[in-house]
């Protein structure tokens, strides 16, 4: 049984309401923290995207594939044209200096791209249901994803997750169209979207099953379909991946080295995610398993009515879940994003089947829809409200600039965990000499900083930490440390004093539990021999961020 179509008036009311709600959840607080950066993954993507301006599209590191970074680089090109008046008001050097000293606009542009990708993905999910002649199902599916806390978080970050959602949604859309029509162009579109999806995040690899499943289910239903054409689609998946990440093929040795490096770190630092993945599946749309429960019900409902469609939904979801369950990093809910469209569509089928059974009026349907999305929306709103609170890192940075002498040596943790501090010209020149001598690519940034230094600043040192503590590949950590001023604090305050540190800025976000245990002797020595100058603490509902303590390091007696 198919429900009568919504009236045009009701449809547009619901569609516009959902779009506005989705947009509001994603835009509120989108500029949080800037020009400081509080998300540890964002700088990696932004820095590489900006580095393409040097004339080479080689990323240098392959922790992630590169399609997202290329998209950002294209947006930054447009940003430069507008900001510089097409090069007539400001130069490329001015643009590079802007990034070096005030990068907030670069992060905001990438976050807005994330939001735009998600909004487009919601449309694709709706269209996927329309391909099955179920527009109501498309509305309910878009509603589930509209309020998903996982997606709200991802929309606020300069990371590839939202672009991954868009290509996944397109893959599901074209898979459904091929299943319905048998048109070869849709299977090719599914294959291309799948390849581009994996080119945003390696973890989307199980989605490659989607195209062959759609082809196989269509063949079982109609006896149509060529095996040679299926092989062509496989080639299209690979071609799309390498178009988005060409240097994974061109410099495959480096790519393989970095992928293995990251994998070794993951296995050394943790155990398989296991059942956590099932919890994340259940909470894909809300914190209370409502969407996950509906998705299970929808899969069961489809299995009784159209097994081919149910299999096309369930198998990729199961493959993605199994892939993540055996990975130590698989517990991140965002790694399930490639199958969010399938989960939402299955959940929407269950919701629509309930409505068909009880036949409520349009007003009641609207109320039920509001109830359906309310839990996810409430959690998303809570996240947004937290973002716009003042942050201890910002307050600490302002205090340091007011209270500590310029040129002083300040030891702290990684930039996203600590106050953002300007490096002095003296230190920039020193790091420039070191990185040029070693051939480190960060020398280009230090050259720009030296040529455009606005004055003032501090000698900023970072605490050296192991790869397992930072949850990154050993080579990546070593590469990053080689381009910065780091201090190994295992030698206690003696090493910090010898390097020229006058102050230590402790932040509770600076390391993991294991990392703080490893530096317990140093921290105890700081507490014992240092002088606590100021403290910044988070306050529920008033101020967010880590606990920060600023110590004066006294000279040894």
C-alpha positions as CSV (number, residue, x, y, z in Angstrom):
1,X,0.0,0.0,0.0
2,X,1.3,3.5,-0.9
3,X,0.2,6.5,1.0
4,X,-1.4,9.4,-0.9
5,X,1.0,12.1,-1.8
6,X,1.3,15.1,0.5
7,X,-0.4,18.2,-0.7
8,X,2.0,20.7,-2.3
9,X,1.4,23.1,0.6
10,X,2.1,20.6,3.3
11,X,5.1,19.3,1.5
12,X,6.8,22.7,1.1
13,X,5.9,23.5,4.7
14,X,7.6,20.4,6.0
15,X,10.6,20.6,3.5
16,X,11.3,24.3,4.3
17,X,11.0,23.7,8.0
18,X,13.4,20.8,7.9
19,X,15.9,22.7,5.8
20,X,15.8,25.7,8.1
21,X,16.2,23.5,11.1
22,X,19.1,21.6,9.6
23,X,20.8,24.8,8.5
24,X,20.3,26.4,11.9
25,X,21.8,23.4,13.8
26,X,24.8,23.5,11.5
27,X,25.4,27.2,11.4
28,X,25.0,28.1,15.1
29,X,28.4,28.3,16.6
30,X,30.2,27.5,13.3
31,X,32.9,30.1,14.0
32,X,33.6,28.8,17.5
33,X,37.1,29.4,18.8
34,X,38.4,31.3,15.8
35,X,41.1,32.5,15.2
36,X,42.2,29.8,17.7
37,X,41.6,26.2,16.6
38,X,40.2,23.8,19.2
39,X,39.7,20.8,16.9
40,X,42.9,18.8,16.7
41,X,42.1,17.3,13.3
42,X,41.3,20.5,11.5
43,X,44.8,22.0,11.1
44,X,46.1,18.9,9.3
45,X,43.5,19.3,6.5
46,X,43.7,23.1,6.3
47,X,47.5,23.3,6.3
48,X,47.8,20.7,3.5
49,X,45.0,22.5,1.5
50,X,46.9,25.8,1.8
51,X,50.2,24.2,1.0
52,X,48.9,23.3,-2.5
53,X,49.3,27.0,-3.3
54,X,53.1,26.4,-3.6
55,X,52.4,24.7,-7.0
56,X,52.4,21.0,-6.1
57,X,49.3,18.9,-5.3
58,X,51.4,16.3,-3.4
59,X,50.1,16.3,0.2
60,X,53.3,15.2,1.8
61,X,51.4,12.9,4.2
62,X,48.8,10.3,3.5
63,X,47.0,9.9,6.8
64,X,43.9,10.9,4.8
65,X,43.2,10.7,1.1
66,X,43.2,14.1,-0.5
67,X,39.9,14.9,-2.2
68,X,38.6,17.0,0.7
69,X,41.8,19.0,0.7
70,X,41.6,19.6,-3.0
71,X,38.0,20.9,-2.6
72,X,39.2,23.2,0.2
73,X,42.1,24.4,-1.9
74,X,39.7,25.3,-4.7
75,X,37.6,27.3,-2.2
76,X,40.7,29.1,-0.9
77,X,41.5,30.1,-4.5
78,X,38.1,31.8,-4.7
79,X,38.7,33.3,-1.3
80,X,41.9,34.8,-2.6
81,X,40.3,36.2,-5.7
82,X,37.6,38.0,-3.7
83,X,39.9,39.0,-0.8
84,X,42.6,40.4,-3.1
85,X,40.3,42.1,-5.7
86,X,41.5,39.5,-8.3
87,X,45.1,40.3,-7.3
88,X,44.8,44.0,-7.9
89,X,44.5,45.1,-4.2
90,X,46.6,42.5,-2.4
91,X,49.3,40.0,-3.4
92,X,49.7,36.2,-3.0
93,X,52.3,37.0,-0.4
94,X,49.8,39.1,1.6
95,X,47.4,36.1,1.4
96,X,50.0,33.8,2.7
97,X,50.7,36.2,5.6
98,X,47.0,36.3,6.3
99,X,47.0,32.6,6.8
100,X,50.2,32.7,8.9
101,X,48.8,35.3,11.4
102,X,45.0,35.2,11.1
103,X,43.9,31.9,9.7
104,X,40.3,32.1,11.0
105,X,38.8,32.8,7.6
106,X,40.4,29.6,6.2
107,X,38.8,27.5,8.9
108,X,35.5,29.1,8.6
109,X,35.3,28.6,4.8
110,X,36.1,24.9,5.3
111,X,33.4,24.6,7.9
112,X,30.9,26.3,5.7
113,X,31.8,23.8,3.0
114,X,31.0,21.0,5.4
115,X,27.6,22.5,6.1
116,X,26.9,23.0,2.4
117,X,27.9,19.3,1.7
118,X,25.5,18.1,4.3
119,X,22.6,20.1,3.0
120,X,23.2,18.8,-0.5
121,X,23.4,15.2,1.0
122,X,19.9,15.7,2.6
123,X,18.5,16.5,-0.8
124,X,20.2,13.4,-2.3
125,X,18.7,11.2,0.5
126,X,15.2,12.6,-0.2
127,X,15.7,12.0,-4.0
128,X,16.8,8.4,-3.3
129,X,13.4,7.7,-1.7
130,X,11.6,9.4,-4.6
131,X,13.4,7.0,-6.9
132,X,11.6,4.3,-5.1
133,X,8.3,6.3,-5.5
134,X,8.2,7.0,-1.8
135,X,8.6,10.8,-1.4
136,X,7.1,10.6,2.1
137,X,9.9,8.2,3.1
138,X,12.4,10.7,1.7
139,X,11.0,13.4,4.0
140,X,11.2,11.2,7.1
141,X,14.7,10.0,6.1
142,X,15.9,13.6,5.7
143,X,14.4,14.5,9.0
144,X,16.3,11.7,10.8
145,X,19.6,13.0,9.4
146,X,18.6,16.7,9.8
147,X,18.9,16.4,13.6
148,X,21.7,13.7,13.9
149,X,24.1,14.8,16.6
150,X,27.0,13.1,14.7
151,X,26.3,15.1,11.6
152,X,25.8,18.3,13.5
153,X,29.3,17.9,15.1
154,X,30.8,17.1,11.7
155,X,29.3,20.1,10.0
156,X,31.2,22.4,12.5
157,X,34.6,21.0,11.5
158,X,37.0,21.5,8.6
159,X,37.2,17.7,8.1
160,X,36.2,15.4,5.3
161,X,33.3,13.7,7.0
162,X,30.6,15.9,5.5
163,X,31.9,15.5,2.0
164,X,32.0,11.8,2.6
165,X,28.3,11.9,3.5
166,X,27.5,13.8,0.3
167,X,29.2,11.2,-1.9
168,X,27.7,8.4,0.1
169,X,24.2,9.9,-0.3
170,X,24.8,10.2,-4.1
171,X,26.0,6.6,-4.2
172,X,22.8,5.4,-2.5
173,X,20.7,7.6,-4.7
174,X,22.1,6.2,-8.0
175,X,22.1,2.7,-6.6
176,X,18.4,3.0,-5.9
177,X,17.7,4.4,-9.3
178,X,19.6,1.6,-11.0
179,X,17.7,-1.0,-8.9
180,X,14.4,0.6,-10.1
181,X,15.2,1.3,-13.7
182,X,18.1,-0.8,-14.7
183,X,19.6,2.2,-16.4
184,X,23.4,1.7,-16.8
185,X,24.2,5.4,-16.3
186,X,23.0,5.2,-12.7
187,X,25.2,2.3,-11.9
188,X,28.2,4.2,-13.3
189,X,27.2,7.2,-11.2
190,X,27.0,5.0,-8.1
191,X,30.5,3.6,-8.9
192,X,32.0,7.1,-9.4
193,X,30.3,8.5,-6.2
194,X,31.6,5.5,-4.2
195,X,35.2,6.1,-5.5
196,X,35.0,9.7,-4.6
197,X,33.5,8.8,-1.2
198,X,36.5,6.6,-0.4
199,X,38.8,9.4,-1.6
200,X,37.5,11.5,1.2
201,X,38.1,8.9,4.0
202,X,39.7,5.5,3.7
203,X,37.1,4.1,6.2
204,X,34.4,4.3,3.5
205,X,36.0,1.4,1.7
206,X,33.2,-1.1,2.5
207,X,30.8,1.1,0.5
208,X,32.3,-0.4,-2.7
209,X,29.8,-3.3,-2.2
210,X,26.9,-1.0,-2.9
211,X,27.1,-0.9,-6.7
212,X,27.6,-4.6,-7.2
213,X,24.7,-5.3,-4.8
214,X,22.4,-3.0,-6.7
215,X,23.5,-4.7,-10.0
216,X,23.0,-8.2,-8.5
217,X,19.6,-7.4,-7.0
218,X,18.4,-5.9,-10.3
219,X,19.7,-9.0,-12.1
220,X,17.9,-11.4,-9.7
221,X,14.7,-9.5,-10.2
222,X,14.8,-9.0,-14.0
223,X,17.6,-11.3,-15.3
224,X,19.2,-8.2,-16.8
225,X,22.8,-7.0,-16.5
226,X,26.2,-7.7,-18.1
227,X,29.1,-9.1,-16.1
228,X,31.4,-7.0,-18.3
229,X,29.6,-3.9,-17.4
230,X,29.9,-4.8,-13.7
231,X,33.7,-5.1,-14.2
232,X,33.6,-1.6,-15.9
233,X,31.9,-0.2,-12.8
234,X,34.6,-1.6,-10.6
235,X,37.2,0.2,-12.8
236,X,35.2,3.4,-12.4
237,X,35.4,3.1,-8.6
238,X,39.1,2.9,-8.7
239,X,39.4,5.7,-11.3
240,X,37.3,8.0,-9.2
241,X,39.4,7.2,-6.1
242,X,42.6,8.0,-7.9
243,X,41.2,11.2,-9.5
244,X,40.4,12.4,-6.0
245,X,43.7,11.1,-4.5
246,X,46.1,10.8,-7.4
247,X,49.3,10.7,-5.4
248,X,48.2,7.6,-3.5
249,X,48.9,5.9,-6.9
250,X,51.8,8.2,-8.1
251,X,53.7,8.0,-4.8
252,X,52.3,4.7,-3.7
253,X,55.3,3.8,-1.6
254,X,54.9,6.9,0.6
255,X,51.1,6.4,0.8
256,X,51.5,2.8,1.8
257,X,54.1,3.7,4.4
258,X,51.8,6.3,6.0
259,X,48.8,4.1,6.0
260,X,50.8,1.3,7.6
261,X,52.3,3.8,10.0
262,X,48.8,4.9,11.2
263,X,47.5,1.4,11.4
264,X,50.4,0.2,13.5
265,X,49.8,3.1,15.9
266,X,46.1,2.2,16.2
267,X,46.8,-1.4,17.0
268,X,49.5,-0.6,19.4
269,X,47.3,1.9,21.3
270,X,44.0,0.1,21.6
271,X,41.7,-2.9,21.1
272,X,39.0,-3.5,18.5
273,X,35.9,-1.3,18.9
274,X,33.6,-4.3,19.0
275,X,30.1,-3.7,20.3
276,X,30.7,0.1,20.5
277,X,30.0,0.1,16.7
278,X,26.5,-1.4,17.3
279,X,25.8,1.3,19.9
280,X,26.8,3.9,17.3
281,X,24.5,2.3,14.7
282,X,21.6,2.6,17.1
283,X,22.4,6.2,17.9
284,X,23.0,7.4,14.3
285,X,20.1,9.9,14.5
286,X,19.6,10.5,18.2
287,X,21.0,9.5,21.6
288,X,18.2,7.2,22.5
289,X,18.3,4.5,19.8
290,X,15.0,5.7,18.3
291,X,16.4,6.0,14.8
292,X,18.4,2.8,15.1
293,X,15.3,0.9,16.3
294,X,13.3,2.3,13.4
295,X,16.1,1.3,11.0
296,X,16.0,-2.3,12.3
297,X,12.2,-2.3,12.0
298,X,12.4,-0.9,8.5
299,X,14.9,-3.5,7.3
300,X,12.7,-6.3,8.7
301,X,9.6,-4.7,7.0
302,X,11.4,-4.5,3.6
303,X,12.7,-8.0,4.0
304,X,9.1,-9.2,3.9
305,X,8.0,-7.0,1.0
306,X,11.0,-6.6,-1.2
307,X,14.0,-8.6,-0.3
308,X,16.3,-7.2,-3.0
309,X,15.9,-3.7,-1.6
310,X,16.4,-4.9,2.0
311,X,19.6,-6.7,1.0
312,X,20.9,-3.7,-0.8
313,X,20.5,-1.7,2.4
314,X,21.6,-4.2,5.0
315,X,24.7,-5.8,3.5
316,X,26.7,-2.5,3.1
317,X,25.7,-1.5,6.6
318,X,26.8,-4.8,8.0
319,X,30.1,-4.7,6.1
320,X,30.8,-1.1,7.4
321,X,30.0,-2.2,11.0
322,X,32.1,-5.3,10.8
323,X,35.0,-3.3,9.2
324,X,34.9,-0.8,12.1
325,X,34.3,-3.4,14.8
326,X,37.7,-5.0,14.3
327,X,39.5,-1.7,14.2
328,X,40.8,0.0,17.4
329,X,39.7,3.4,15.9
330,X,36.3,2.0,14.8
331,X,34.5,3.4,17.8
332,X,34.1,6.9,16.3
333,X,30.5,7.3,15.2
334,X,31.5,9.5,12.3
335,X,33.1,6.5,10.6
336,X,29.6,5.1,10.1
337,X,28.6,8.1,8.0
338,X,28.9,6.3,4.7
339,X,25.9,4.1,5.7
340,X,23.9,6.9,7.4
341,X,21.7,7.3,4.2
342,X,20.8,3.6,4.3
343,X,20.0,3.7,8.0
344,X,17.9,6.8,7.6
345,X,16.0,5.3,4.6
346,X,15.3,2.1,6.5
347,X,14.2,4.0,9.6
348,X,11.9,6.1,7.3
349,X,10.3,3.0,5.8
350,X,9.5,1.8,9.3
351,X,8.0,5.2,10.3
352,X,5.9,5.4,7.1
353,X,4.6,1.8,7.6
354,X,3.4,2.8,11.1
355,X,1.7,5.9,9.6
356,X,0.0,3.7,6.9
357,X,-1.3,1.4,9.6
358,X,-2.9,4.0,11.8
359,X,-3.6,6.7,9.1
360,X,-3.2,9.8,11.2
361,X,-4.1,13.2,9.7
362,X,-1.5,15.7,8.4
363,X,-1.4,17.6,11.7
364,X,-0.8,14.5,13.7
365,X,1.9,13.4,11.2
366,X,3.6,16.8,11.7
367,X,3.5,16.3,15.5
368,X,4.9,12.7,15.1
369,X,7.7,14.0,12.9
370,X,8.6,16.7,15.5
371,X,8.7,14.0,18.2
372,X,10.8,11.8,15.9
373,X,13.5,14.5,15.5
374,X,13.3,16.1,18.9
375,X,15.8,13.9,20.8
376,X,18.5,14.4,18.1
377,X,17.8,18.1,17.8
378,X,18.0,18.5,21.6
379,X,21.4,16.9,21.7
380,X,22.6,18.9,18.7
381,X,21.3,22.2,20.2
382,X,23.2,21.3,23.4
383,X,26.4,20.8,21.4
384,X,25.9,24.2,19.6
385,X,25.1,26.0,22.9
386,X,28.3,24.7,24.4
387,X,30.3,25.9,21.4
388,X,29.4,29.6,21.7
389,X,30.4,29.8,25.4
390,X,33.7,31.7,26.2
391,X,36.7,29.3,26.3
392,X,39.4,29.1,28.9
393,X,42.0,28.9,26.2
394,X,40.9,32.3,24.8
395,X,40.8,33.8,28.3
396,X,44.3,32.4,29.1
397,X,45.8,33.8,25.8
398,X,44.4,37.2,26.6
399,X,45.9,37.1,30.1
400,X,49.3,36.0,28.8
401,X,49.4,38.8,26.3
402,X,48.6,41.3,29.0
403,X,50.7,39.9,31.8
404,X,53.8,38.2,30.5
405,X,56.8,40.0,28.9
406,X,57.3,39.7,25.2
407,X,60.0,37.3,24.2
408,X,59.6,35.1,27.2
409,X,59.8,31.4,26.7
410,X,56.5,29.6,27.2
411,X,56.2,25.8,27.3
412,X,52.8,24.2,26.7
413,X,51.0,21.5,24.8
414,X,49.8,21.1,21.2
415,X,48.1,24.2,19.7
416,X,44.5,23.1,19.8
417,X,44.7,22.2,23.5
418,X,46.4,25.3,24.7
419,X,46.2,29.1,24.3
420,X,47.1,30.4,20.9
421,X,50.3,32.5,21.2
422,X,52.2,34.4,18.6
423,X,55.8,33.3,18.1
424,X,58.5,36.0,18.3
425,X,60.5,37.0,15.3
426,X,63.6,35.7,17.0
427,X,62.1,32.2,17.3
428,X,60.6,32.3,13.8
429,X,64.1,33.0,12.3
430,X,65.6,30.3,14.4
431,X,63.1,27.7,13.3
432,X,63.4,28.9,9.7
433,X,67.1,28.2,9.8
434,X,66.6,24.8,11.3
435,X,63.9,23.7,8.9
436,X,65.7,25.0,5.8
437,X,68.8,23.1,6.9
438,X,66.8,19.9,7.3
439,X,64.7,20.4,4.2
440,X,61.4,20.4,6.2
441,X,58.5,21.8,4.2
442,X,57.4,23.9,7.2
443,X,60.3,26.2,6.3
444,X,58.0,27.9,3.7
445,X,55.6,28.9,6.4
446,X,58.5,30.2,8.6
447,X,59.8,32.3,5.7
448,X,56.4,33.9,5.3
449,X,56.2,34.5,9.0
450,X,59.6,36.1,9.1
451,X,58.9,38.4,6.2
452,X,55.5,39.5,7.6
453,X,56.1,39.4,11.4
454,X,53.8,42.0,13.1
455,X,56.1,42.3,16.2
456,X,55.9,41.0,19.7
457,X,55.3,37.4,20.6
458,X,57.0,34.7,22.6
459,X,59.3,31.7,22.3
460,X,56.7,29.0,22.2
461,X,57.7,25.4,23.0
462,X,55.6,22.3,22.9
463,X,55.8,19.2,25.2
464,X,57.2,16.3,23.2
465,X,54.8,13.3,23.4
466,X,54.7,9.8,21.9
467,X,52.6,8.8,18.9
468,X,50.4,6.4,20.9
469,X,49.5,9.3,23.3
470,X,48.7,11.6,20.4
471,X,46.8,8.8,18.6
472,X,48.7,9.4,15.3
473,X,51.3,7.5,13.3
474,X,54.9,7.5,14.6
475,X,56.2,9.0,11.4
476,X,53.6,11.7,11.3
477,X,54.4,12.7,14.9
478,X,58.1,12.7,14.2
479,X,57.6,14.7,11.0
480,X,55.5,17.3,12.9
481,X,57.9,17.6,15.8
482,X,60.8,18.2,13.4
483,X,59.2,21.4,12.2
484,X,58.5,22.8,15.7
485,X,60.2,23.7,18.9
486,X,59.6,20.7,21.2
487,X,61.0,19.8,24.6
488,X,61.3,16.3,26.1
489,X,60.1,16.8,29.7
490,X,61.2,13.4,30.8
491,X,64.3,15.2,32.1
492,X,62.1,17.4,34.3
493,X,62.5,21.2,34.7
494,X,66.2,21.0,33.9
495,X,65.4,20.3,30.3
496,X,62.8,23.0,30.1
497,X,65.2,25.6,31.7
498,X,68.0,24.6,29.4
499,X,65.8,25.1,26.3
500,X,64.8,28.6,27.5
501,X,61.3,28.1,29.0
502,X,60.4,30.7,31.6
503,X,56.8,29.7,32.0
504,X,54.7,26.5,31.7
505,X,51.1,26.6,30.7
506,X,49.4,23.4,31.9
507,X,46.1,22.4,30.1
508,X,44.0,19.4,31.1
509,X,43.4,18.7,27.4
510,X,47.1,18.5,26.7
511,X,47.5,14.8,26.9
512,X,45.7,11.5,27.5
513,X,45.5,9.8,30.9
514,X,48.5,7.7,29.9
515,X,50.4,10.7,28.7
516,X,49.9,12.6,31.9
517,X,51.1,9.5,33.9
518,X,54.3,9.5,31.8
519,X,55.1,13.1,32.7
520,X,53.9,12.8,36.3
521,X,57.4,13.5,37.6
522,X,57.7,16.7,35.6
523,X,54.2,17.9,36.6
524,X,55.0,17.3,40.2
525,X,58.2,19.2,39.9
526,X,56.4,22.1,38.3
527,X,53.8,22.2,41.1
528,X,56.6,22.0,43.7
529,X,59.1,24.4,42.4
530,X,57.1,26.7,40.1
531,X,54.9,29.7,41.0
532,X,51.3,29.5,40.1
533,X,50.4,32.8,38.5
534,X,46.9,32.3,37.2
535,X,44.3,29.7,36.8
536,X,41.3,29.3,34.3
537,X,38.6,26.8,35.0
538,X,35.6,25.8,33.0
539,X,32.2,26.6,34.5
540,X,29.0,24.7,33.4
541,X,26.9,26.9,31.3
542,X,29.3,29.8,31.5
543,X,32.7,28.8,30.2
544,X,34.0,25.8,28.4
545,X,37.4,24.4,27.7
546,X,40.2,22.7,29.7
547,X,41.6,23.5,33.1
548,X,44.5,25.8,32.5
549,X,47.2,26.7,35.0
550,X,50.1,29.2,34.3
551,X,53.3,28.7,36.2
552,X,56.4,30.8,36.5
553,X,59.5,28.5,36.2
554,X,62.0,29.6,38.8
555,X,65.7,29.4,38.1
556,X,67.3,26.4,39.7
557,X,68.9,27.2,43.1
